[in-house]
Amino acid sequence: MRIDDHELEAAAAAIQRVVANRSGRGRNWFAVPEAQRRQYREEARAALEAASAAAVGAA
């Protein structure tokens, strides 16, 4: 499965927003250090791949 770069970036930013909202730190995505943004991208990629696998398994 090929994950589009824009889709991955949007998913990573969404994860960051959830974390920021829960922690009370309202950081802008572009203010997040690159190392942390990489971690969010890895989490997003895993989530998107799991969702894709679940969709294929349900079909």
N, C-alpha and C positions, 0 to 999 in steps of 0.2 A: 504494500500500500504506500502510495506517495502522498505525503502530507504537504500541502501548499505552504510556502513560507509565510504568506500573509495570514493564513488560517492559524498557523502555529503561533505567530506573534500575537494575534488577537486572543487566542486561548491563554497564552502565558500572561498577558496583561490582565485578563479577567481573573486568573488565579491570584495575581498580585493585588488586585482591587479587593477581593474577598479577604485576603490576609490583612490588608491595610484597614479595612472596615472593622474587622474583628479585633484588631490590636489597637485601634484608635489612632493609628498613624496614617494620615491621609496623603501618602507620598504619590506624586505623579510618576507614571511609568518611566518617563525619561530621566527622573531624578534617582531612580534605583541603580545602585552600582552594577556594572556589567556582570560580575561574578554571580550576583544574586539573580539577575535577569536570566543568566544561563541555566540556573537551577529551576526557575519557573518554566523555561522552555522545555527542559527535560521532563518535568512533571506534566506539562501540557501535551508533549508528544506521547507519553505513556497513556494519558487519559484518552487522547484521540485514537490511538491504536486499539485500546481496549474497547472503545465505543464502536469502532469499525468492525472488530472481531465479533462483538455481540450482535451487531446488525447482520453480519453474514451468517452467523449461527442461527439467528431467528428466522432467516429467510428460507 
